[in-house]
Amino acid sequence: MGKCRGLRTARKLRSHRRDQKWHDKQHKKTHLGTALKAYAFGVGVEAKQPNSVIRKCIRVQLIKNGKKITPRKVVICLNL
């Protein structure tokens, strides 16, 4: 079976194309909105030896070389 042809088939073609777009990975990623809901930069950083606390920090990725860094000072980390 092929696709519909002829007069009065515009709605069928349009709705079928709309349904098939959701099988495309890139279309689903851009239109679902889950990327906006997820906070990509919040990360938990564990403290050094005597402590066992997990501090909330922001991890930043540098544009020039792609390295991921976290701020060192606790004051910056806790003032989100």
C-alpha positions as a Markdown table, in Angstrom:
| # | Residue | x | y | z |
|---|---|---|---|---|
| 1 | Met | 0.0 | 0.0 | 0.0 |
| 2 | Gly | 1.3 | 3.4 | -0.9 |
| 3 | Lys | 0.3 | 6.8 | 0.3 |
| 4 | Cys | -3.0 | 8.5 | -0.5 |
| 5 | Arg | -3.2 | 10.4 | -3.7 |
| 6 | Gly | -5.8 | 12.7 | -5.2 |
| 7 | Leu | -8.3 | 15.3 | -4.1 |
| 8 | Arg | -9.5 | 15.5 | -0.5 |
| 9 | Thr | -6.5 | 13.5 | 1.0 |
| 10 | Ala | -4.7 | 16.5 | 2.5 |
| 11 | Arg | -5.9 | 15.8 | 6.0 |
| 12 | Lys | -4.9 | 12.2 | 5.8 |
| 13 | Leu | -1.4 | 13.0 | 4.5 |
| 14 | Arg | -0.9 | 15.8 | 7.0 |
| 15 | Ser | -1.9 | 13.7 | 10.0 |
| 16 | His | 0.1 | 10.7 | 8.9 |
| 17 | Arg | 3.2 | 12.9 | 8.5 |
| 18 | Arg | 2.6 | 14.4 | 11.9 |
| 19 | Asp | 2.4 | 10.9 | 13.5 |
| 20 | Gln | 5.5 | 9.7 | 11.7 |
| 21 | Lys | 7.6 | 12.7 | 12.8 |
| 22 | Trp | 7.5 | 11.3 | 16.4 |
| 23 | His | 9.6 | 8.3 | 15.3 |
| 24 | Asp | 12.4 | 10.7 | 14.4 |
| 25 | Lys | 14.8 | 10.9 | 17.3 |
| 26 | Gln | 15.8 | 14.5 | 16.7 |
| 27 | His | 12.2 | 15.7 | 16.3 |
| 28 | Lys | 11.2 | 14.0 | 19.5 |
| 29 | Lys | 14.1 | 15.4 | 21.4 |
| 30 | Thr | 13.4 | 19.0 | 20.4 |
| 31 | His | 9.6 | 18.9 | 20.8 |
| 32 | Leu | 9.0 | 16.9 | 24.0 |
| 33 | Gly | 10.3 | 19.6 | 26.3 |
| 34 | Thr | 12.1 | 17.3 | 28.7 |
| 35 | Ala | 15.4 | 19.1 | 27.9 |
| 36 | Leu | 13.9 | 22.2 | 29.5 |
| 37 | Lys | 12.7 | 20.4 | 32.6 |
| 38 | Ala | 16.0 | 18.7 | 33.3 |
| 39 | Tyr | 18.6 | 20.8 | 35.1 |
| 40 | Ala | 21.8 | 19.7 | 33.4 |
| 41 | Phe | 24.4 | 21.5 | 35.5 |
| 42 | Gly | 23.4 | 20.7 | 39.1 |
| 43 | Val | 25.7 | 18.1 | 40.5 |
| 44 | Gly | 26.6 | 16.6 | 43.9 |
| 45 | Val | 30.2 | 16.9 | 45.0 |
| 46 | Glu | 31.5 | 14.7 | 47.8 |
| 47 | Ala | 33.7 | 16.2 | 50.4 |
| 48 | Lys | 37.2 | 14.9 | 51.2 |
| 49 | Gln | 38.2 | 12.3 | 53.8 |
| 50 | Pro | 36.9 | 13.0 | 57.3 |
| 51 | Asn | 33.5 | 14.3 | 56.0 |
| 52 | Ser | 30.9 | 12.3 | 54.2 |
| 53 | Val | 28.7 | 15.2 | 53.1 |
| 54 | Ile | 27.5 | 15.7 | 49.5 |
| 55 | Arg | 27.5 | 19.4 | 48.6 |
| 56 | Lys | 25.3 | 20.8 | 45.8 |
| 57 | Cys | 27.4 | 22.6 | 43.3 |
| 58 | Ile | 27.3 | 23.8 | 39.7 |
| 59 | Arg | 29.5 | 22.2 | 37.2 |
| 60 | Val | 30.5 | 24.4 | 34.2 |
| 61 | Gln | 31.9 | 23.3 | 30.9 |
| 62 | Leu | 34.4 | 25.6 | 29.3 |
| 63 | Ile | 33.7 | 26.5 | 25.7 |
| 64 | Lys | 37.4 | 26.9 | 24.6 |
| 65 | Asn | 38.6 | 23.4 | 25.5 |
| 66 | Gly | 35.6 | 21.5 | 26.7 |
| 67 | Lys | 36.9 | 20.9 | 30.3 |
| 68 | Lys | 34.3 | 20.6 | 33.1 |
| 69 | Ile | 35.1 | 22.5 | 36.3 |
| 70 | Thr | 33.4 | 23.0 | 39.6 |
| 71 | Pro | 33.8 | 26.1 | 41.8 |
| 72 | Arg | 36.1 | 25.5 | 44.8 |
| 73 | Lys | 34.6 | 27.8 | 47.4 |
| 74 | Val | 31.7 | 26.5 | 49.5 |
| 75 | Val | 30.2 | 30.0 | 49.6 |
| 76 | Ile | 29.6 | 30.0 | 45.9 |
| 77 | Cys | 28.3 | 26.4 | 45.9 |
| 78 | Leu | 25.7 | 27.0 | 48.6 |
| 79 | Asn | 24.3 | 30.2 | 47.2 |
| 80 | Leu | 22.3 | 28.7 | 44.4 |
